[in-house]
Amino acid sequence: MQTRHMVMLALGGVIGTGLFLSSGYSINQAGPLGALLAYMIGALVMYLVMSCLGELAVQVPETGSFSVYAARYLGPGTGYTVAWLYWLTWAVAIGSEFIGAGSLMRKWFPDVPVGVWCAVFAAAIFIINSISARTFAETEFWLSIIKVATVIVFLIVGAGILMGFSHYQAPGLSNFTREGLFPTGSWSMVMTLLLVLFAFSGSELVAVAAGEAKNPQQDLKKAIRMTIVRLSIFFIGTVLVLAMLIPREQAGVDQSPFVMVFDMAGIPYAGDIVNFVIITAMLSAANSGLYAASRMLWTLGDQGFIARRYARLTRKGIPLNAVIVSMIGSFASLASSIYAPNTVYLALLSISGLAAVLVWMSIAAAQMMFRREYVRNGGRVEDLGYRVRCYPLIPIAALLVCAASLVGVGFDPEQRISLYIGIPFVGWCYLVHWWKQRRQARRG
């Protein structure tokens, strides 16, 4: 993979339905100012975590990335748990993306069952991930280009409307004060922040591919910096434009805010355009998700945590067994969303929602332990290819904000279940790892 592939892999993993659909909902729930502040804080937290990941990934480029770092610097049990959390997150997401894309296809093909589209999309994504890492990266690059281009066009169109190049009279800055600074209460901004942090998850994908980069040190350094800047501009810029164009009570209620803005500008077929882009976003997320999930299984097999057959590679360097099992896991998740939505699927969603924050916390903690060990062994901080500035303030800040978001989850009745189910699952992973280690010790 080259730098452009790695940047688009990260952008593709983050820019999706959370931006095209949920950004309007955030404004509706927290108000224009509350949503903007939440996304600014989310971008800051992403910078903190990605800085920590950058130091680790550039110095020790590994396929599997943060699960390897967690195992090495925080303990094998933590590495085992992080890998399973991340695998499950993407397994759940892949199934959701297939059924979501299939449902949107009914806009154009109402007589074709959603299941048919799920099968078609799954077959395409599986083939792309089974050929070679280059094929995957090139496909993801072009899928992500569509999304990035749409965001750029949206920002240009939105700016044009605000400058008066449209018959629509935009509220502008007055939208921030029309109902007061926090019309739904300041606590709603905190609740929105939790969703925003989850929306930024996926940026860490840039490091999952570290072991398959053409020039890991140089490519990763560029990719991480470019990812941080571009995601911050895209997300904050989009929310700022939406906050000045759409009244809070209309945002995120009936349709995508992107459709609303394109309609304001008089762009024909706005609904069809955005529908196509959202389908592309979902397939891109599924493509990235299958890649990430399979590499997590490969890491578990390579470290001996699960059967070694999952660490076997094809001639093109693809962990095909891991790809197959990850795809099967995604279909199991999809089936549970249909046949057990209030039990099994709810539990899977709860765990995957919590996993994003726990993975970010493991990255910050692993960076602190790595730096301590690096210096203790005689390494000079100045020699690091990518180093965290203001150490240890940045990793500590990342840990505190992520921990605070978990505390906030406990105060939200709708999200509290993620703690009730997610924390026991984490404990179960540690217990299984301990049991496996003990059994291996007895055999040895």
Residue, then its C-alpha position, 0 to 999 in steps of 0.5 A: m500500500q502507498t500513502r494515498h491508499m492508507v489515507m483513503l482507507a482511514l477516510g473511508g472508515v470514518i466518512g460514512t452514514g455518520l456524516f451523511l445522515s447523523s450530522g443533521y440529527s446531532i444538530n437537532q438534538a444538541g442545537p447548532l452550537g452544541a453540535l459544532l462544539a461536540y464535533m470540535i472536541g471529537a476532532l481534538v480527541m481523534y488528534l490525541v489518539m492518532s498522535c499516540l498511534g502514530e508514534l507506535a505505528v511508525q516505530v513498530p509497524e505491524t499488521g494488526s497494529f494496536s492489538v499487537y501494541a496492547a499485547r506487547y506493552l499492556g499484557p497478552g490478555t489486553g491484546y487478546t481482548v482488544a483484538w476480539l473487541y475490534w473484530l466484533t465491532w467490524a463484524v457487526a458493522i459489515g452486516s449492518e452495511f450490507i442490509g443498509a445498502g440493500s435497503l437503499m437500492r430499493k429506491w431504484f429497484p423496488d421489486v428486488p428483495v433486500g437479501v439479493w442485494c446483500a448477497v451481491f454486495a457480500a460476494a463483491i466485497f469478499i472477492i476484493n478482499s481475497i485477491s490481494a492487498r493492492t486490489f483491496a487498497e485500490t478499490e477502497f481508494w476509489l470508493s473513498i474518492i466518491k465520498v470525499a468529492t461529495v463532501i468537498v462539493f457540499l462545502i462549496v455549494g453550502a458556502g455559495i448558498l451562504m454568500g447569496f448565490s441561491h434563492y434560499q435565504a440561509p439563517g447564517l450565524s443567527n441560527f446559533t442564537r435564534e433559540g439560545l446557545f443551548p436550546t435543548g440544554s447543555w447536557s444534550m451536547v455531552m450526549t451528542l459528544l458520545l455519538v461523535l466520538f464513535a463517529f470518528s472511530g475508524s481513523e485508526l484503520v490507517a495503522v492496521a495496514a502498517g505491516e502491508a505498507k510499501n514504506p511503513q515509516q514514511d507512508l505512515k507518518k504522512a498518512i496519519r498527519m493527512t488523515i487528522v487534518r482532512l477529517s477535522i476539516f471535513f467533519i467540522g466544516t460540514v457541521l458548521v455549514l449545516a448549522m448555518l443553513i438548516p434550522r435546528e427543528q428541521a435538521g435530521v428529521d425526515q431526510s439527509p441534511f446533504v439532500m436538503v442543502f443540494d435541494m436549496a441550491g436547486i441541484p436536480y436529482a439531489g435525492d438520487i445523488v445522495n442515495f448513491v453516495i450513501i450506498t457507496a459509503m456503506l460498501s466502503a465501510a464494509n470493504s474496510g471492515l472486512y479488511a480490518a476484521s480479517r487482520m485482527l483474526w490473523t493477529l490472534g492466529d499469529q500470536g497463538f491465541i487462536a488456531r494457527r490456520y488463521a495466520r496462513l497467507t496465500r501467495k498474494g499475502i492474504p489471510l484467506n481463512a481469516v477473511i472467510v470467518s470474518m465474512i461468516g461472522s458478519f452474516a451471523s450478525l446480519a441474521s441476528s438483526i433480523y431474527a433476534p433484534n432485541t436480544v443477540y443483536l442488541a448485545l452485539l451493538s452494545i459491545s461494538g459501541l463500547a469497543a471503539v472507546l476502549v480501543w482508543m484507551s488501549i492505544a493511549a496507554a500502550q504509547m505511554m508504556f512504549r515511551r517508558e520502555y524505549v527511554r529505559n532501554g537507552g533510546r533517545v526521544e529525538d530519534l523517534g520517527y514520529r513522536v507525541r508532543c507534550y508527552p505525557l499530557i497528550p496520552i493522559a488527556a486522551l485517556l481522561v476524555c475517553a474515560a469521561s465518555l464512558v462515565g457519560v454513557g452511564f447517565d444516558p438510559e438509552q446507551r447505558i446497556s452498552l456498559y451492562i453488556g460490554i464490561p462483562f464481555v471484556g471480563w469474559c475475554y480476559l477470563v478465556h485468555w487466562w484459561k487458555q494460558r493456564r491450559q498451555a502451561r499444563r501441556g508444556 
